[in-house]
Amino acid sequence: MHLVDRSRAGDHDAFRLLYEANVDRIYRLTYRMAGDDDLARDYTQEAFIRAYQRLHQFRGDSTFSTWLHSIAVSVTLNGLRKVQRHRKRERSLDEAPQLVARTERVEPDLKQRLREAIERLPEIYKTVFLMHDLEGYSHGEIAKTLDVAEGTSKARLSRARAKLREMLGEFAQEYV
């Protein structure tokens, strides 16, 4: 709390210390959510800018890092919505008719398939899955960050895992 108080008083070095203590974890979270280095860097920067601008709103009900993570999640989800709106306007090469017949792959690239399945999860499930299973946040931390009950976090994680099993199960059937 000492660094937060100093930052509120205009001590830029104190905010720099808060930044350095949290930037790696915030970047990993935004990267997992966005799946793109450039977007993750932008969202990380935006999260810290908003935190600095809103330091006066930090009440201390939770830790500074939990408060900062909630800002980062919000910034990332809003940013991804904007990106998706722009991408909907573009036609993907995947939608173009195929000129060459598809060849069966002998060994599927499970890592890529998993990445795609995670990307297709609804945001409320994907966020909890990424925070818990990939970044190691506890359900308590996730609940505070997303402003939901701890049980809601657990339920969303369970649903995310079930949806992933469902998506990947269909994939596995193609190669049996």
Steps between C-alpha positions, in 0.01 A plus 500: 500500500796728565589516129140573408486789745827639370374463142180684584713781642672533162812288561571363152777274632249326726269432206799374302561246780133395487534464124815289521348275767191427288581544131610142428188342645271755332671442166465120532132538577431734208708283269308187596174681445595672174734239353704772333818668625424844357147504640623372836760777519236760411253366755769481768598860438138611498432317828783685673393833355146448629628385838712814530210721397266328746733457798265723698228236452704221658338445841726227630218244535724258312868499416631745245590210268144363512362844421751538216410157360133595486596808299717287268218249442258781422744673264575172321138392460403844367799503267420153369141603429628789290740271313220249434273772363771602255580144402135423426522756222791317341462180306733227608698287258352202681163597358631499142429190295777246519687440179698201617346193659568467870742233601449305819762566762640188651570663833283793604664803653332473839663814635359712217161331529492570875591864437216528249255330736592740781455792262145380417393489864252768606687788668361432849636144489822578315603771745459275805669207323801710400533663840468175698647221290765690308595786730443334836260748658290365788122508478504766772726724292291440188180577689639832624646590161180427307270614781314168518444245774771238551246229417430675170869484416506128577186436295635694202827306513308173509289605200810616311669165553186313396471707181867439421456125551199513271684696228815292517304176525340565163843574359638171629214307337613622158823306537373174653 
